[in-house]
Amino acid sequence: MSIPLLDLKQQYSSIQDELLPQLAEMCASQQFILGPKVEELEAKIAAYCGGAFGIGVSSGSDALQIALMAEQIGPGDEVITTAYTFFATAGAVCRYGATPVFVDIDPATFNIDVNQIEAKITPKTKAIIPVHLYGQSADIDAVMAIARKHNLVVIEDACQAIGAEYQGKRVASIGDYGCLSFFPSKNLGCFGDGGMVICNDPAKAEKLRILRNHGMAPQYHHHLIGSNFRLDALQALVLLVKLPHLDDWASGRQKNAADYNELFAGVENLTVPAVAPYASRHVFNQYIVRIGAGKRDAVWNGLKEMGIGSAVYYPIPLHLQECFKELGYKQGDFPESERAANETLALPIFPELTMSQKEQVAEAVKSLLKK
Ligand SMILES: *Cc1c(COP(=O)(O)O)cnc(C)c1O
């Protein structure tokens, strides 16, 4: 039996009866832009993350973008972030002309190595974007301490980590801005693209709200240059139906991770994900194993042949991407990011996975490792 990396159909069938009548009602109303459902979602997600304000936006990428816009970070400015993340983290920095400055990762957690941040700070540095990769908090208090000392803004990329905690505090509400994505494969996914910025400062929240709607307040009066970064009411409705289930789904992911950890105990050339002592709640958007001895690609291909979904997040670290060639980085600059790109493999972790599916995945990986 084949096993997909992610199966969203089961989740959908569990909420369909609740959702469809409400969708029909919204279609009948023909009210799709912002409005009460978006506001309700903003309040609920902000509360869920332990933050004061939520500003619904069109994607996680746009959440990062609009936070940078609110701080007027552009040409001549530098933003420090990790070399090992999804492209959007650094792409947002470049979009209005600022320069990403990369830092290597801590090999145990795959998150930014906080011990290497300070050496990268220059008079041009304006912000730090730590990423809570795979659903685990980065060492955010350490990042905050460095940022406060050097007067830098912190924008948390929590796109993979809604509900994750750092020493009991929810991510996305710890930095100056916290960015969430509702892309379908995230722990809380909508039916297309969506995102949110969480922040605690009322003036920043107001600025974000104005920027996401063309910098307009009141209507047709523009004192800021914004754009269309709005979240659809239809997506907000889907997310409002899903949100009450999010903790159960996170528990399902944690259970799956614990089961895999047991199934993989003692297996040679395979390292299960480490949970950092400060990461008091890892929500496992991905379950990432590290496969050594140069065997990762063989396991990856072997699983594909057996009909078992797996993926590499991410095969090329950002400093080696073609589009960032002009930044002048080279092979060898960030050895841990480069090693992670060669060794990591994501296995199916979605909450509805059964015990026999987990056993099947683990057996397949073990048999491929013995080859
Ligand atoms: C998904 C993701 C984003 C971008 O979110 P979108 O909603 O797809 O634009 C940014 N950063 C990280 C780490 C992500 O995983």
PDBQT file of the ligand as one rigid body, heavy atoms in Angstrom, charges set to zero:
ROOT
HETATM    1  C1  LIG A 401       5.834  28.136   3.891  1.00  0.00    +0.000 C 
HETATM    2  C2  LIG A 401       6.921  29.005   4.342  1.00  0.00    +0.000 A 
HETATM    3  C3  LIG A 401       6.974  30.366   4.019  1.00  0.00    +0.000 A 
HETATM    4  C4  LIG A 401       6.059  31.019   3.040  1.00  0.00    +0.000 C 
HETATM    5  O1  LIG A 401       4.721  30.844   3.255  1.00  0.00    +0.000 OA
HETATM    6  P1  LIG A 401       3.705  30.941   2.009  1.00  0.00    +0.000 P 
HETATM    7  O2  LIG A 401       2.394  31.027   2.684  1.00  0.00    +0.000 OA
HETATM    8  O3  LIG A 401       3.867  29.698   1.210  1.00  0.00    +0.000 OA
HETATM    9  O4  LIG A 401       4.033  32.163   1.246  1.00  0.00    +0.000 OA
HETATM   10  C5  LIG A 401       7.987  31.124   4.563  1.00  0.00    +0.000 A 
HETATM   11  N1  LIG A 401       8.907  30.589   5.382  1.00  0.00    +0.000 NA
HETATM   12  C6  LIG A 401       8.896  29.287   5.703  1.00  0.00    +0.000 A 
HETATM   13  C7  LIG A 401       9.940  28.760   6.629  1.00  0.00    +0.000 C 
HETATM   14  C8  LIG A 401       7.920  28.456   5.177  1.00  0.00    +0.000 A 
HETATM   15  O5  LIG A 401       7.934  27.149   5.489  1.00  0.00    +0.000 OA
ENDROOT
TORSDOF 0
